[in-house]
Amino acid sequence: MPGPPSPPSPKLQSGTLERGLQACQRRAWAQAHAALAAADGESRLSAEHLEQLALAAYFVGRDEEYLGALERAFSEFLDHGASRRAIRCAFWIGIWFLLRGEQGRSNGWLSRVQRLLGAEGDCVEQGYPLIASSTRRIGAGDLCGAEVDAATAAELGERFGDVDLSACARHLLGRALLQQGRISEGLASLDEAMLVVTGGSVSPLVTGLTYCGVIEGYQQVYALARAREWTEALSRWCDEQPEMLAFSGTCLVHRAELMQLLGSWPGALAEAQRACERCLSVANRRAAAAAHYQAGEVHRLRGDYAAAEAEFRDASRFGHEPQPGLA
């Protein structure tokens, strides 16, 4: 009877890990995920490398693996006294749940962030809970509170030179200003967020989130030239990363919305249907719901009310408000 397999050699572990890290740098996300997951199986990854595994998992649509790797990184950082790195992991877990409407789990992780920050004093990480607070306040209609939180976070990002924080904060500040009717100020803040993103130093995750949020803000106030410009830029960014699934479906939704607004209804419907398929393939129910709603809008405009109603009901099933389209 054969004995147990021999443990992998350190050279093999190092080579597998190195391939994964190099793939992350190339933004070859499927290759990065496969190599880093294999390296983790050979020898448990460090906290820093678990963050890279989490990022690769996010971009190939493996949400449970993303959360699991971040939770492990959080614990590893805490165990080694790197509390500020742990705070960032906890923040991104909390934001993930917040953006998907899971308030209880989001609150739990963001409460951990606040508790850990209590021992840290003045640091850039103080700005990250303000991103979560501003996001919540916008959703609740507290636009003045959202503006204050986002402006404070933006100041911290600029003072400490944290481009991720600056991009997130400027985007949220712009959205809060737009919804208050302060259009010129809001557009200026969104434009500034995109300048930070195109500077090239923003992390891939924040780049994708900012692109999508800023485009949505432009569309809400019918700044169509800006929306078209940045949708094309988002499309190029997605095309440069063919293994990425995380933002490609959302990009198709934005393209469908623009095509509809510009009167290209057949193209808009095709893009919305492609977006539905892509978003569901990575279990992104929120984006899939938006894609179904957009398909319903095109069917409604073309007079195919039965097809429109079916799409609006699918949008509702995945968590999107079906009105006013369904009405």
Secondary structure, DSSP 8 states (H G I E B T S, - for coil): ---------HHHHHHHHHHHHHHHHHT-HHHHHHHHHHHHHHS---HHHHHHHHHHHHHTT-HHHHHHHHHHHHHHHHHTT-HHHHHHHHHHHHHHHHHTT-HHHHHHHHHHHHHHHTTT-S-GGGGHHHHHHHHHHHHHT-HHHHHHHHHHHHHHHHHHT-HHHHHHHHHHHHHHHHHTT-HHHHHHHHHHHHHHHHTS-S-HHHHHHHHHHHHHHHHHTT-HHHHHHHHHHHHHHHHT-TT--TTHHHHHHHHHHHHHHTT-HHHHHHHHHHHHHHHHHTT-HHHHHHHHHHHHHHHHHHT-HHHHHHHHHHHHHTT---TTT--
